[in-house]
Amino acid sequence: MLRIEKLHVHYGGVHALKGVSLEVPAGRIVALLGANGAGKSSTLRTITGLVKPTGGRILFDGQDITATPASARVRAGIAMVPEGRRAFTNLTVLENLLMGAYARDDEAGIRQDMDRVFQLFPRMGDRRTQRAGTLSGGEQQMLVVGRALMSRPRLLLMDEPSLGLAPNLVRELFHTINQIHREGMTMLVVEQNARAALRIADYGYLMELGAIVLERAAADLLRDDRVRKAYLGLK
């Protein structure tokens, strides 16, 4: 579904991505791992069109979208759950979810997807008239995942979904991510919690200093000595 070929990104004099290539097959979860500053978020932001690459290309369903505006990529079926939650804090839960459907005009489908979000995250249904800024951090993360789903994406990009969450909420969130995947969603997940990400992923890539340095089936990465020592805290 998604293919990145030899992607380069510069921020001024900083070479942030250095020839990154990866694939996300339809119906799969791919994990993108690495330390802070490795280039993971830059990769996602370039896929969404928020950052313009200086080289390489991005293919979505075989179509070159390298120069396609970000808004058109949303309409094509790419949605992102950004790092740091970034809910619209002055809007209610319901208004936040409707913002996720801003490019749609199928009212019946929007209502159906809203009901599905409330099934996935019952607390959002209970708090639908509450302002997002008054929610807990975990509830805000549920909200931004639901907001992304409201665009009815075919590819869901997730940037550090477990960041700052308590362990019990991390388990709950990844259970829901896996549930969404089982319903057919294709995902590219950037995550510092390598163990949690690799347990639900089919395949994984490891980034260091703007480049892919290792790629394998997720189960193999969990057993890889380099990954176990550097990212799983194991010997």
C-alpha positions as CSV (number, residue, x, y, z in Angstrom):
1,M,0.0,0.0,0.0
2,L,2.8,2.4,0.9
3,R,6.3,2.4,-0.5
4,I,9.1,5.0,0.2
5,E,12.0,5.0,-2.1
6,K,15.4,6.6,-1.1
7,L,13.8,9.4,0.8
8,H,16.0,12.4,1.7
9,V,14.9,15.3,3.9
10,H,16.9,18.4,4.9
11,Y,16.1,21.0,7.6
12,G,18.4,23.8,6.6
13,G,21.9,22.3,6.9
14,V,20.7,19.2,8.8
15,H,20.3,16.0,6.7
16,A,17.5,14.4,8.7
17,L,16.6,11.5,6.4
18,K,19.3,9.8,4.4
19,G,17.9,7.6,1.7
20,V,15.1,6.0,3.7
21,S,13.3,3.1,1.9
22,L,10.5,1.0,3.5
23,E,7.3,-0.7,2.6
24,V,3.9,-1.1,4.3
25,P,1.9,-4.0,2.8
26,A,-1.9,-3.7,2.8
27,G,-3.5,-5.1,5.9
28,R,-0.2,-5.2,7.9
29,I,1.2,-3.4,10.9
30,V,4.8,-2.1,10.4
31,A,6.8,-0.8,13.3
32,L,9.4,2.0,12.9
33,L,11.8,1.9,15.8
34,G,14.7,4.1,16.9
35,A,16.0,6.5,19.5
36,N,15.0,10.2,19.8
37,G,16.3,12.1,16.8
38,A,16.6,9.0,14.6
39,G,14.3,10.4,12.0
40,K,11.1,8.5,12.7
41,S,8.8,11.5,13.1
42,S,10.3,13.2,10.1
43,T,9.5,10.1,8.1
44,L,5.8,10.2,9.1
45,R,5.6,13.9,8.5
46,T,7.0,13.5,5.0
47,I,4.5,10.7,4.2
48,T,1.6,13.0,5.3
49,G,3.0,15.9,3.2
50,L,3.8,18.2,6.1
51,V,7.5,18.0,5.2
52,K,8.8,18.3,1.6
53,P,11.5,15.8,0.7
54,T,14.7,16.8,-1.0
55,G,15.0,13.5,-2.8
56,G,13.3,10.2,-3.4
57,R,9.6,9.5,-3.8
58,I,6.5,8.2,-2.0
59,L,4.1,5.8,-3.6
60,F,0.6,5.1,-2.2
61,D,-1.3,2.3,-3.9
62,G,1.2,2.6,-6.7
63,Q,0.6,6.3,-7.3
64,D,3.4,8.8,-6.8
65,I,2.2,11.2,-4.2
66,T,5.6,12.9,-3.5
67,A,4.3,16.3,-4.7
68,T,0.7,15.8,-3.6
69,P,-0.7,18.3,-1.0
70,A,-1.3,17.1,2.5
71,S,-5.1,17.7,2.2
72,A,-5.3,15.5,-0.8
73,R,-3.4,12.7,1.0
74,V,-6.0,12.7,3.7
75,R,-8.7,12.4,1.1
76,A,-6.8,9.6,-0.5
77,G,-6.9,7.6,2.7
78,I,-3.8,8.6,4.8
79,A,-4.4,9.7,8.4
80,M,-2.0,10.4,11.2
81,V,-2.1,10.3,15.0
82,P,0.5,12.9,15.9
83,E,3.0,12.7,18.7
84,G,2.0,14.5,21.9
85,R,-1.8,14.0,21.3
86,R,-2.6,17.5,20.1
87,A,-6.3,17.4,20.6
88,F,-8.2,20.7,20.0
89,T,-8.4,21.5,23.7
90,N,-11.1,24.2,23.5
91,L,-13.5,21.9,21.5
92,T,-15.6,19.1,22.9
93,V,-14.9,15.4,22.3
94,L,-17.7,15.4,19.7
95,E,-16.4,18.5,17.9
96,N,-12.9,17.0,17.9
97,L,-14.2,13.8,16.2
98,L,-16.2,15.8,13.7
99,M,-12.9,17.7,12.8
100,G,-11.5,14.3,11.8
101,A,-14.3,14.0,9.3
102,Y,-14.0,17.5,7.8
103,A,-13.3,16.2,4.3
104,R,-16.4,14.0,4.2
105,D,-20.0,14.8,3.4
106,D,-21.6,11.4,4.0
107,E,-23.7,12.1,7.1
108,A,-24.9,8.6,7.6
109,G,-21.3,7.2,7.3
110,I,-20.0,9.8,9.7
111,R,-22.6,8.8,12.3
112,Q,-21.8,5.2,11.8
113,D,-18.0,5.9,12.3
114,M,-18.8,8.0,15.3
115,D,-20.7,5.1,16.9
116,R,-17.7,2.8,16.1
117,V,-15.3,5.2,17.9
118,F,-17.5,5.2,20.9
119,Q,-17.5,1.4,20.8
120,L,-13.7,1.3,20.7
121,F,-13.4,4.0,23.4
122,P,-16.5,3.9,25.6
123,R,-15.1,6.8,27.7
124,M,-15.3,9.1,24.7
125,G,-19.0,8.4,24.5
126,D,-19.4,9.2,28.2
127,R,-17.5,12.5,27.7
128,R,-18.8,13.5,24.3
129,T,-19.9,17.0,25.5
130,Q,-16.8,17.6,27.6
131,R,-14.0,19.9,26.4
132,A,-10.9,17.9,25.3
133,G,-8.6,20.0,27.5
134,T,-10.3,18.6,30.6
135,L,-9.6,15.0,29.7
136,S,-6.7,13.0,31.1
137,G,-3.7,12.3,29.0
138,G,-4.8,8.8,28.2
139,E,-8.3,10.0,27.3
140,Q,-6.8,12.6,25.0
141,Q,-4.8,9.9,23.2
142,M,-8.0,7.8,22.8
143,L,-9.6,11.0,21.3
144,V,-6.9,11.7,18.7
145,V,-6.9,8.0,17.6
146,G,-10.7,8.3,17.2
147,R,-10.3,11.6,15.4
148,A,-8.0,10.0,12.9
149,L,-10.4,7.1,12.3
150,M,-13.2,9.6,11.5
151,S,-11.5,10.4,8.2
152,R,-12.1,6.7,7.3
153,P,-8.4,6.1,6.4
154,R,-6.9,3.1,4.6
155,L,-3.5,3.8,6.1
156,L,-3.1,4.9,9.7
157,L,0.2,6.5,10.8
158,M,0.8,6.6,14.6
159,D,3.6,8.7,16.1
160,E,4.6,7.6,19.6
161,P,1.0,6.6,20.7
162,S,2.1,5.4,24.1
163,L,4.3,8.4,25.0
164,G,3.6,9.6,28.5
165,L,0.9,7.0,29.3
166,A,0.8,4.8,32.4
167,P,1.5,1.1,31.8
168,N,-2.1,0.0,32.2
169,L,-3.2,2.6,29.6
170,V,-0.4,1.5,27.2
171,R,-1.7,-2.0,27.4
172,E,-5.3,-0.8,26.8
173,L,-4.2,1.4,23.9
174,F,-2.2,-1.4,22.1
175,H,-5.1,-3.8,22.6
176,T,-7.3,-1.3,20.8
177,I,-4.7,-0.8,18.1
178,N,-4.6,-4.5,17.5
179,Q,-8.4,-4.6,17.4
180,I,-8.5,-1.9,14.7
181,H,-5.9,-3.8,12.8
182,R,-7.9,-7.0,12.9
183,E,-10.7,-5.2,11.2
184,G,-8.4,-4.6,8.2
185,M,-6.6,-1.3,9.0
186,T,-3.1,-0.9,7.6
187,M,-0.7,0.8,10.0
188,L,2.8,2.3,10.3
189,V,3.6,2.8,14.0
190,V,6.5,4.9,15.3
191,E,7.1,3.8,18.9
192,Q,9.9,4.0,21.4
193,N,8.2,1.1,23.4
194,A,9.8,-1.4,21.1
195,R,8.5,-4.4,22.9
196,A,4.9,-3.3,22.8
197,A,5.2,-2.3,19.1
198,L,6.9,-5.5,17.9
199,R,4.3,-7.7,19.7
200,I,1.5,-6.4,17.5
201,A,3.6,-5.7,14.3
202,D,4.2,-8.0,11.4
203,Y,7.4,-6.3,10.3
204,G,9.8,-3.8,11.7
205,Y,12.5,-1.3,10.7
206,L,15.2,0.1,12.9
207,M,16.4,3.7,12.3
208,E,19.6,5.4,13.4
209,L,20.7,8.9,12.5
210,G,18.2,9.2,9.6
211,A,18.8,5.9,8.0
212,I,17.4,2.4,8.1
213,V,20.0,0.1,9.7
214,L,18.0,-3.1,10.2
215,E,14.7,-4.6,9.0
216,R,13.2,-8.0,9.7
217,A,10.0,-9.7,10.7
218,A,8.8,-8.3,14.0
219,A,9.2,-11.7,15.8
220,D,12.8,-11.9,14.6
221,L,13.6,-8.3,15.8
222,L,12.3,-9.3,19.2
223,R,15.0,-12.0,19.3
224,D,17.7,-9.9,17.7
225,D,20.6,-9.2,20.2
226,R,21.1,-5.7,18.9
227,V,17.5,-4.8,19.4
228,R,17.3,-6.6,22.8
229,K,20.3,-4.7,24.2
230,A,19.6,-1.3,22.8
231,Y,15.8,-1.1,22.9
232,L,14.4,-3.8,25.1
233,G,16.8,-3.5,28.0
234,L,17.7,-7.1,27.8
235,K,21.1,-8.9,27.7
